[in-house]
Amino acid sequence: MNTVTIYTDGACKGNPGPGGWGVLLSAGATEKELFGGERETTNNRMELTAVIEGLAALKRPCVVHLYLDSEYVRKGITEWIHGWKAKGWKTAAKQPVKNADLWQKLDALVHQGMHQIHWHWVKGHAGDPGNERADALANRGVPGR
């Protein structure tokens, strides 16, 4: 399987407000940049969308090293999602899971068995070159910028 490195990030101008997502994919010497946005959204939705778009861009099974600065997304997909699914998409406090539509899309991409995904958290705005590029792409995706 090919190895792909993906950096993702989300941005929001106001929360809620206009937001963008950005993805940097690299495999060997090949790089691809993706970005987009929504007029009325939240930072967490943009963080989730970036990961979804990055994984959806892969056309064949890959070993994926996915770097993100969102503990919400990393912990949500690796830890919390199991409980949410078991409780019918409710939190421990019996409230509906926020962004359940996006969590379900991400869950389908992650658990379809196509990719071997390694999740890596990086500190945002701390000089990591891949994270900085993903952040710049996310900001390019914000509507009206």
C-alpha positions, 0 to 999 in steps of 0.5 A: 500500500502507498503511504500518504501524509495528510495535514488537515485544519479548520478555520472559522471567523466567528463561531458560528460564522463563515468558515473554511477547511484545508487539506495538504496531501503528500505521497513521495514528491507529489502534493495536492492541496484542497480547501473549501468553506461554508458561510455559516458554520463552526470551527469543529465542523470545519475541522471534521470536514477537513479530515473527511475531505482528505480521506475522501480524496484517496482513491485506493487503499493507503497507509495514512499518517493524518496530522491534525491540531484538533483534539476534538476530532482525534479523540472523537474518532479514536475514543468517544465515537464507540460510546456515541454509537452504542448510545444511539448517537447520544452523549453520556449526558443523554444529549444528541451528539453535536455534528453527528452527520459529520461524525457518521461520514467520518466513521464510514470513511475510517471503518470501511477498512480501506485505509490504515490510519495513524492519527497524530495530534500537532500543536496548532500555530506552533510552526509545524510546516504541514499544519501551517500550510493546512491552516493557510488553506483553511483560511483560503476556503473561508467564503468572502475572503 
